[in-house]
Amino acid sequence: MTKLRLKSFKVHLATALIGAVLVTTPVMAFDASAAKQASVTLKDFRFKSGETLAELKMNYRTLGTPHYDAKGQVDNAVMILHGTGGSGAQFLVPQFADELYGPGQPLDISRYFIILPDNIGHGASSKPSDGLRMAFPKYDYDDMVEAQRQMLKSALKIDHLRLIFGTSMGCMHIFVWAEAHPDFAEALMPMACQPVEIAGRNRMWRVAAMDAIRADPAWQGGNYTTQPIQGLRTAAALSVMAGSAPEYLQAQFPMRAQAEVNIRERIEKDIASRDANDFIYQFDASRTYNPWPGLEKITAPTVWINSGDDFINPPELGIPEKALPRLSSVTYRLIPSSPDTRGHGTHTWAKFWKDDLTALLQKTQK
């Protein structure tokens, strides 16, 4: 057993024991109405493709109050970045918010100013379904990070963050942030991604989902009058399965009839939340992502966490083992699969990793 794997094994065992306690420890329900919602319009936003948008709306939610240091700069801001197809609202769900935002918890909003953006193409921010459809600029992750930076600067007067936390696509955004703006954040916590080009099976299932929509005659090149349901059904099915957790689903639905009812319900729910053009843009935005050549640029203290049952980022690829020798400021942990973990979605269940977050914040406290 290598030193890396031995260290990981010890942490896994400790976390499994801690997690067992956390599951039974009562936590106060967080009041999601505490979030304040606002937006900023970024004028003449220029995309990496050369396209421009006269007005790019960035919607965001905030929790807590900014604190200003002796120089008048905000010193307690934490930005939390959502995944593909999501929005900042996903970080107000009980399994995340109830564990993190309350008194004495890792992101206690009496201490931290929390910023939850809806990224380009998502939530209430500018997106193809607002009217431009497939004429909307072909944004990528670099554009999304730049829009986040401009949002922070123009709307919130923030040019430094205490922490950037991100899940899935937000995890990948952190690697983009860390290389493009190494000193912008005091600490980083990317969850559920890899710092490599989206290729192999990961790109294949994404392409299959996008192509399913394009192949539906009802899509009409993006000019549909009603959603292309057949294409969306295939895309939704692929998305649901990519985010699934094998041990958890087997434990929860051990009988065939139960499993069939559940998957059909989940696919229908997913379809209802989608717009076909938005889906294509959201999934294609990862096409240029590839932080691998510049990993040495990452200098901020970082805790990077993946899950053993993640279909999208399977541990058997061995990518962290290859990356870590080039990441001197990064600590990596793999959460072992269990009947309680949630596959790719483990990133939103804070009970599995909030101790790691607490340790990172303590380590980087000035």
Summary of the structure (lengths in Angstrom):
residues: 366
radius of gyration: 20.1
end to end distance: 36.3
largest distance: 62.6
contacts: 1204
relative contact order: 0.15
helix: 49%
strand: 16%
